[in-house]
Amino acid sequence: MTNKYTRYDKPALASNLFLSGGRVVDPRTGIDQILNLHIRDGVISGTPDKAPPEADIIDLRGHWITPGWFDLHVHLREPGKEVAETIASGCQAAMNGGFTGIACMPNTQPALDDAAIVNWVRDQGRTFPIDVNVIAAVTRGREGKELVEMSEIVEAGVRAFSDDGNPVKSTSVLLHAVEYANMLGARIFEHAEDTYLADGGSMNESEWSTRLGISGIPTISEAIDVARCVLIAEYTGGAIHICHVSARESVDLIRQAKKKGLRITGEVCPHHLLLTDEHCKSFDTNFKMNPPLRSEADRRACWDAFLDGTLEVYCTDHAPHSWEDKTQEFDIAPFGIVGLETSMGLALTHFLSKGMSLPTLLERAVYSPREILAQELPAIRSGATANLTIIDPNHRWTVNPEEFKSLSRNTPFAGWELTGRSRGVINRGYALIQAF
């Protein structure tokens, strides 16, 4: 394979690529078979038996080719905290993790609260095979007081609003935001938290917080806000997405809302599916995130909801922080961990072996995130734009934060042995294909 496809800083044009012998899996088009794919000028031109003249041939025997994965919850930190992440480094981390699309949250400095800054963020990602979608702030400066100019921001292509990092504290403001977003065909993403209950907490309120002497955040601090969102969705008919669900009470509320036909959706992160608050006993701040790691009962409830579709989105809540910030004392260090470069490996290693099928995982990681943002769905068929993730399901590797493309290293999964990893992505006419 020519080396031109291995550059993260300058991905090559997918002008004449022949992907040979991979297992092509696209549940929405009903494909699951060994095929050759020819990519011509960024478009799937067909499934020929032989490579066209002068095509770059990529041998993908033993690999999977799926529609491009999408991360619905990412913090890129730019503008304002470029020491932790930039848009370019975040895009490279997404490429390394197998994503062709991401949605970035607005808690930057300044906040992403007007059309001009939204367009600027998107423009920074245009040289990468990553669709950078922006979730704009609900309120100016994320202060929870005055709604942003939603109509202007929707005209710029935004389909979701959030004050993530904070809830929308005022129920009146949240109600009006949902009503206005509904008129515009948009959705509110809520960081579900009663900040009065969570104030001063650094981990889940439980036996472990008591034993460790760390202030706790109770599960009901999340569930109370979820209940508020459910009532507002029922009252307005609007759409509300619950971010990073972690508590079994929240799961129950979302499940009940869906049974009523309310427009409530939810997401879950790998750390809430694989870790519990017991991991905090090391006082390692890489186990500190918000919402915090919960009990085993909460973890099981989230897994069951993820499996049955109550929580229909798999995302990372990729939250980079500098080494200096994360090496402070546990109760002082900021919340958050990186996740773009470990998410797929964790899913392939730990989810497919526990009852989740590959088509179901693709529903959670490819289709549902885009449907929530009203984005066009990728499809593997002749004439479609090539939006692909290439996976080596048998590649064994050890998580080494020093190899991340992200500028930050704050992961709780360092040293984990995983099987399965992205080998490359093709999107927007560009290709990155790693040489394992």
C-alpha positions as CSV (number, residue, x, y, z in Angstrom):
1,M,0.0,0.0,0.0
2,T,1.3,3.4,-0.9
3,N,2.2,5.5,2.2
4,K,0.1,8.5,1.0
5,Y,-3.0,7.1,2.8
6,T,-1.3,7.0,6.3
7,R,-1.0,10.7,6.9
8,Y,-3.2,12.1,9.7
9,D,-2.2,15.7,9.1
10,K,-2.9,15.6,5.4
11,P,-5.3,12.8,4.4
12,A,-5.0,11.7,0.8
13,L,-7.7,12.1,-1.8
14,A,-9.7,8.9,-2.4
15,S,-9.5,9.4,-6.1
16,N,-9.0,5.7,-7.3
17,L,-9.2,3.2,-4.5
18,F,-9.9,-0.5,-4.7
19,L,-10.8,-2.1,-1.4
20,S,-10.3,-5.8,-1.9
21,G,-12.0,-8.7,-0.1
22,G,-13.5,-7.1,2.9
23,R,-16.6,-8.1,4.7
24,V,-19.1,-5.3,3.9
25,V,-21.7,-4.8,6.6
26,D,-24.5,-2.3,6.1
27,P,-27.6,-3.3,8.1
28,R,-29.8,-0.6,6.6
29,T,-29.2,-1.8,3.0
30,G,-29.2,-5.5,4.0
31,I,-25.6,-6.1,3.0
32,D,-23.3,-8.6,4.9
33,Q,-21.0,-10.3,2.4
34,I,-17.4,-10.3,1.1
35,L,-17.1,-7.7,-1.6
36,N,-14.7,-5.5,-3.5
37,L,-15.4,-1.8,-3.4
38,H,-14.1,0.7,-5.9
39,I,-14.0,4.3,-4.8
40,R,-13.7,6.8,-7.6
41,D,-13.3,10.5,-6.6
42,G,-14.9,9.9,-3.2
43,V,-17.9,8.0,-4.6
44,I,-18.6,4.2,-4.5
45,S,-18.5,3.4,-8.2
46,G,-19.3,-0.3,-7.9
47,T,-18.2,-3.8,-6.7
48,P,-16.0,-5.1,-9.6
49,D,-14.3,-8.5,-9.5
50,K,-11.0,-6.9,-10.6
51,A,-9.2,-3.6,-9.8
52,P,-9.6,-0.9,-12.4
53,P,-6.4,0.3,-14.1
54,E,-4.1,2.4,-12.0
55,A,-6.2,1.9,-8.8
56,D,-4.5,1.8,-5.4
57,I,-5.3,-1.6,-4.1
58,I,-6.0,-2.1,-0.4
59,D,-6.1,-5.7,0.7
60,L,-8.8,-5.9,3.3
61,R,-9.2,-9.7,3.6
62,G,-10.2,-10.4,7.2
63,H,-11.5,-6.8,7.7
64,W,-14.9,-5.3,8.0
65,I,-16.2,-2.3,6.0
66,T,-19.1,-0.5,7.6
67,P,-20.8,2.8,7.2
68,G,-18.8,5.5,8.9
69,W,-19.2,5.7,12.7
70,F,-20.4,8.9,14.4
71,D,-19.7,10.2,17.9
72,L,-22.6,12.4,19.1
73,H,-20.8,13.9,22.1
74,V,-17.3,15.3,21.8
75,H,-15.5,18.3,23.4
76,L,-12.9,19.8,21.0
77,R,-11.9,22.6,23.5
78,E,-11.1,25.1,20.7
79,P,-11.5,28.1,21.0
80,G,-10.1,28.7,24.5
81,K,-8.4,25.5,25.7
82,E,-6.1,24.6,22.9
83,V,-3.6,23.1,25.3
84,A,-6.0,20.2,25.9
85,E,-7.3,19.8,22.3
86,T,-7.7,21.6,19.0
87,I,-10.2,21.0,16.3
88,A,-7.4,19.5,14.2
89,S,-6.1,17.2,16.9
90,G,-9.7,16.2,17.8
91,C,-10.3,15.3,14.1
92,Q,-7.1,13.3,14.0
93,A,-8.2,11.5,17.2
94,A,-11.6,10.8,15.6
95,M,-9.9,9.4,12.5
96,N,-7.7,7.2,14.6
97,G,-10.8,5.9,16.4
98,G,-12.7,5.1,13.3
99,F,-15.2,8.0,13.2
100,T,-16.2,9.9,10.1
101,G,-18.5,12.2,12.0
102,I,-18.6,14.0,15.3
103,A,-20.8,16.5,17.1
104,C,-18.9,18.9,19.3
105,M,-20.3,20.5,22.4
106,P,-20.5,24.3,23.0
107,N,-18.6,24.6,26.3
108,T,-15.6,26.4,24.8
109,Q,-14.3,29.8,25.6
110,P,-16.1,31.7,24.2
111,A,-19.1,29.4,24.0
112,L,-20.5,28.3,20.6
113,D,-23.5,30.6,20.8
114,D,-23.8,32.4,17.5
115,A,-23.7,31.4,13.8
116,A,-20.3,33.0,13.1
117,I,-18.4,30.9,15.6
118,V,-20.4,27.8,14.6
119,N,-19.3,28.3,10.9
120,W,-15.7,28.9,12.0
121,V,-15.5,25.6,13.9
122,R,-16.9,23.7,11.0
123,D,-14.5,25.3,8.6
124,Q,-11.5,24.2,10.7
125,G,-12.4,20.5,10.1
126,R,-13.0,20.7,6.3
127,T,-9.5,19.3,5.4
128,F,-10.2,16.1,7.3
129,P,-12.5,13.1,6.4
130,I,-14.6,14.1,9.4
131,D,-18.0,15.7,9.3
132,V,-17.8,18.2,12.2
133,N,-21.3,19.0,13.4
134,V,-21.8,21.7,16.0
135,I,-24.2,21.5,18.9
136,A,-24.7,25.2,19.8
137,A,-25.4,26.7,23.2
138,V,-29.0,27.0,24.3
139,T,-28.2,30.3,26.2
140,R,-25.8,33.1,25.6
141,G,-22.5,32.2,27.1
142,R,-24.1,29.1,28.5
143,E,-25.2,31.2,31.4
144,G,-28.7,29.8,31.5
145,K,-30.5,33.2,31.2
146,E,-31.1,34.4,27.6
147,L,-31.8,32.1,24.7
148,V,-29.4,32.4,21.7
149,E,-30.6,33.4,18.3
150,M,-31.8,29.9,17.5
151,S,-33.3,30.6,14.0
152,E,-30.1,32.2,12.8
153,I,-28.0,29.3,14.1
154,V,-30.4,26.7,12.6
155,E,-30.0,28.5,9.2
156,A,-26.3,27.8,9.6
157,G,-27.1,24.1,9.7
158,V,-27.2,23.4,13.4
159,R,-29.9,20.9,14.5
160,A,-29.3,20.7,18.3
161,F,-28.7,23.0,21.2
162,S,-27.2,22.3,24.6
163,D,-25.5,24.1,27.6
164,D,-23.6,20.8,28.2
165,G,-21.2,21.0,31.1
166,N,-24.2,22.6,32.8
167,P,-27.9,21.9,32.8
168,V,-30.3,24.6,31.8
169,K,-31.1,25.5,35.4
170,S,-34.2,27.6,34.8
171,T,-37.2,25.4,34.0
172,S,-38.9,28.4,32.3
173,V,-35.8,28.9,30.0
174,L,-35.7,25.2,29.2
175,L,-39.4,25.1,28.4
176,H,-39.1,28.0,26.0
177,A,-36.0,26.5,24.5
178,V,-37.8,23.2,23.7
179,E,-40.8,25.1,22.3
180,Y,-38.6,27.3,20.1
181,A,-36.3,24.4,19.0
182,N,-39.4,22.3,18.1
183,M,-40.7,25.1,15.8
184,L,-37.3,25.1,14.0
185,G,-37.0,21.3,13.7
186,A,-34.2,21.1,16.2
187,R,-33.6,19.3,19.5
188,I,-32.4,20.2,23.0
189,F,-29.5,18.1,24.5
190,E,-29.7,18.2,28.3
191,H,-26.8,17.6,30.6
192,A,-29.2,16.1,33.2
193,E,-28.2,17.3,36.7
194,D,-29.7,19.1,39.6
195,T,-26.7,21.2,40.5
196,Y,-27.9,21.9,44.0
197,L,-27.8,18.2,44.8
198,A,-24.5,17.7,42.9
199,D,-22.8,20.8,44.3
200,G,-19.3,20.0,45.7
201,G,-19.5,16.3,44.7
202,S,-16.6,14.5,43.0
203,M,-17.9,10.9,42.6
204,N,-21.0,8.9,43.0
205,E,-22.7,9.1,46.4
206,S,-22.4,5.6,47.7
207,E,-20.6,3.3,50.1
208,W,-17.4,4.0,48.2
209,S,-17.7,7.8,48.6
210,T,-18.1,7.3,52.3
211,R,-15.2,5.0,52.6
212,L,-12.9,7.2,50.5
213,G,-14.0,10.5,52.2
214,I,-15.0,12.0,48.9
215,S,-18.1,14.2,48.6
216,G,-20.8,12.3,46.6
217,I,-23.2,13.1,43.7
218,P,-26.4,11.2,44.2
219,T,-28.1,9.4,41.3
220,I,-31.3,11.4,41.9
221,S,-29.4,14.6,40.9
222,E,-29.5,13.2,37.4
223,A,-32.9,11.5,37.6
224,I,-34.7,14.6,38.8
225,D,-33.6,16.6,35.8
226,V,-34.5,13.6,33.5
227,A,-38.0,13.7,35.0
228,R,-38.2,17.4,34.4
229,C,-37.2,16.8,30.7
230,V,-39.8,14.1,30.3
231,L,-42.6,16.3,31.6
232,I,-41.5,19.2,29.4
233,A,-41.4,16.9,26.3
234,E,-44.9,15.6,27.2
235,Y,-46.2,19.2,27.6
236,T,-44.6,20.7,24.5
237,G,-44.3,17.7,22.1
238,G,-40.7,18.8,21.6
239,A,-37.6,16.6,21.3
240,I,-35.1,16.3,24.2
241,H,-32.0,14.2,24.2
242,I,-30.5,13.1,27.5
243,C,-26.7,13.2,27.5
244,H,-24.5,10.6,29.1
245,V,-27.0,8.6,31.1
246,S,-25.5,6.9,34.2
247,A,-28.3,6.1,36.7
248,R,-30.9,3.4,36.8
249,E,-33.6,5.8,37.9
250,S,-32.9,7.8,34.7
251,V,-33.1,4.7,32.6
252,D,-36.5,3.9,34.1
253,L,-37.8,7.4,33.4
254,I,-36.6,7.3,29.8
255,R,-38.1,3.8,29.2
256,Q,-41.4,5.0,30.5
257,A,-41.3,8.1,28.3
258,K,-40.6,6.0,25.2
259,K,-43.6,3.8,26.0
260,K,-45.7,6.9,26.0
261,G,-44.4,7.8,22.6
262,L,-42.6,11.0,23.9
263,R,-39.7,12.4,21.9
264,I,-37.0,11.5,24.4
265,T,-33.7,9.9,23.3
266,G,-30.7,9.0,25.3
267,E,-27.0,8.2,25.0
268,V,-24.5,6.1,27.1
269,C,-20.7,6.1,27.2
270,P,-18.3,3.2,27.4
271,H,-17.1,4.1,30.9
272,H,-20.6,3.9,32.3
273,L,-21.0,0.5,30.7
274,L,-17.7,-0.9,31.8
275,L,-16.6,0.8,35.1
276,T,-18.1,1.4,38.5
277,D,-17.5,3.8,41.4
278,E,-15.2,1.2,43.0
279,H,-12.5,2.2,40.5
280,C,-12.2,5.5,42.3
281,K,-10.5,3.8,45.3
282,S,-7.2,4.4,43.6
283,F,-7.8,8.2,43.7
284,D,-6.8,8.2,40.1
285,T,-8.4,11.3,38.6
286,N,-8.8,9.5,35.2
287,F,-11.8,7.8,36.9
288,K,-13.4,11.2,37.6
289,M,-16.0,12.3,35.2
290,N,-19.5,13.9,35.3
291,P,-21.8,12.2,35.6
292,P,-19.6,10.0,37.8
293,L,-19.0,6.3,37.7
294,R,-22.0,4.7,39.4
295,S,-22.8,1.4,41.2
296,E,-22.8,-2.0,39.7
297,A,-26.6,-1.9,39.7
298,D,-26.5,1.4,37.7
299,R,-24.0,-0.1,35.3
300,R,-26.2,-3.1,34.6
301,A,-29.3,-1.0,34.1
302,C,-27.4,1.1,31.5
303,W,-26.2,-2.0,29.7
304,D,-29.7,-3.5,29.6
305,A,-31.0,-0.1,28.2
306,F,-28.2,0.1,25.7
307,L,-28.9,-3.5,24.5
308,D,-32.7,-3.0,24.2
309,G,-32.5,0.4,22.6
310,T,-33.8,2.5,25.5
311,L,-30.5,4.2,25.2
312,E,-30.1,4.3,21.5
313,V,-26.8,6.1,21.1
314,Y,-23.2,5.0,21.9
315,C,-21.0,8.0,22.4
316,T,-17.7,8.9,24.2
317,D,-18.2,12.3,25.9
318,H,-14.6,12.8,24.8
319,A,-13.4,15.4,27.3
320,P,-9.7,16.2,27.0
321,H,-7.8,17.9,29.9
322,S,-4.1,18.7,30.2
323,W,-1.7,16.7,32.4
324,E,-1.4,19.7,34.7
325,D,-5.1,19.9,35.3
326,K,-5.7,16.1,35.8
327,T,-2.8,15.6,38.2
328,Q,-4.4,17.8,40.9
329,E,-6.0,16.3,43.9
330,F,-9.1,14.2,43.2
331,D,-11.6,16.7,44.5
332,I,-9.9,19.6,42.7
333,A,-9.2,18.0,39.3
334,P,-11.6,18.6,36.5
335,F,-14.2,16.1,35.4
336,G,-13.8,14.2,32.2
337,I,-11.8,11.6,30.1
338,V,-10.8,11.2,26.5
339,G,-12.6,8.5,24.5
340,L,-12.4,8.9,20.8
341,E,-9.5,6.5,20.3
342,T,-10.6,3.7,22.7
343,S,-14.4,3.6,22.1
344,M,-14.4,1.2,19.2
345,G,-11.9,-1.2,20.7
346,L,-13.9,-1.3,23.9
347,A,-17.1,-2.0,22.0
348,L,-15.7,-4.8,19.8
349,T,-14.0,-6.4,22.8
350,H,-16.6,-6.2,25.4
351,F,-20.0,-5.7,23.8
352,L,-20.1,-8.2,21.0
353,S,-19.1,-10.9,23.5
354,K,-22.0,-10.0,25.8
355,G,-25.0,-10.5,23.6
356,M,-24.9,-7.4,21.3
357,S,-24.8,-8.2,17.6
358,L,-22.7,-6.2,15.1
359,P,-25.9,-4.8,13.4
360,T,-27.2,-3.5,16.7
361,L,-23.9,-1.9,17.6
362,L,-23.9,-0.2,14.2
363,E,-27.4,1.1,14.9
364,R,-26.1,2.7,18.1
365,A,-22.8,4.0,16.6
366,V,-23.7,4.9,13.0
367,Y,-27.4,5.5,12.4
368,S,-29.1,6.7,15.6
369,P,-26.7,9.5,16.3
370,R,-27.2,10.9,12.8
371,E,-31.0,10.5,12.9
372,I,-31.1,12.5,16.1
373,L,-29.2,15.3,14.3
374,A,-31.3,14.9,11.2
375,Q,-28.2,14.1,9.2
376,E,-28.1,12.1,5.9
377,L,-27.3,8.4,6.7
378,P,-24.3,6.8,5.0
379,A,-25.1,3.9,2.7
380,I,-22.8,1.4,1.0
381,R,-24.1,1.2,-2.5
382,S,-23.1,2.2,-6.0
383,G,-23.4,5.9,-6.6
384,A,-23.3,6.8,-2.9
385,T,-20.6,9.1,-1.4
386,A,-18.1,6.9,0.3
387,N,-18.5,7.3,4.0
388,L,-16.8,4.3,5.4
389,T,-15.1,2.9,8.5
390,I,-12.6,0.0,8.0
391,I,-12.2,-2.3,11.0
392,D,-9.7,-5.0,11.7
393,P,-11.7,-7.2,14.2
394,N,-8.8,-9.4,15.1
395,H,-6.1,-6.8,15.8
396,R,-4.9,-7.2,19.3
397,W,-3.5,-4.1,21.0
398,T,-2.9,-2.5,24.3
399,V,-4.2,1.0,25.1
400,N,-1.2,3.3,25.3
401,P,-2.1,7.0,25.8
402,E,1.3,8.1,24.5
403,E,0.1,6.9,21.1
404,F,-3.0,9.0,21.0
405,K,-3.5,11.6,18.4
406,S,-5.5,13.6,20.9
407,L,-3.4,16.2,22.7
408,S,-4.6,14.8,26.0
409,R,-3.9,11.5,27.8
410,N,-6.6,11.3,30.4
411,T,-8.1,7.8,30.0
412,P,-9.1,5.2,32.6
413,F,-8.4,2.5,30.1
414,A,-4.6,2.7,29.9
415,G,-3.1,-0.8,29.7
416,W,-6.3,-2.5,28.7
417,E,-5.9,-5.4,26.3
418,L,-8.3,-5.0,23.4
419,T,-9.2,-7.0,20.3
420,G,-10.5,-5.0,17.3
421,R,-9.6,-1.6,16.1
422,S,-10.3,0.8,13.3
423,R,-7.8,0.6,10.5
424,G,-9.1,3.6,8.5
425,V,-11.8,5.9,7.4
426,I,-13.0,7.3,4.0
427,N,-15.2,10.3,3.8
428,R,-15.7,13.6,2.0
429,G,-13.4,12.5,-0.7
430,Y,-10.4,11.8,1.7
431,A,-9.0,8.6,3.0
432,L,-6.9,7.5,6.0
433,I,-5.8,3.9,6.0
434,Q,-3.4,2.7,8.7
435,A,-0.6,0.2,8.0
436,F,-0.8,-2.2,10.9
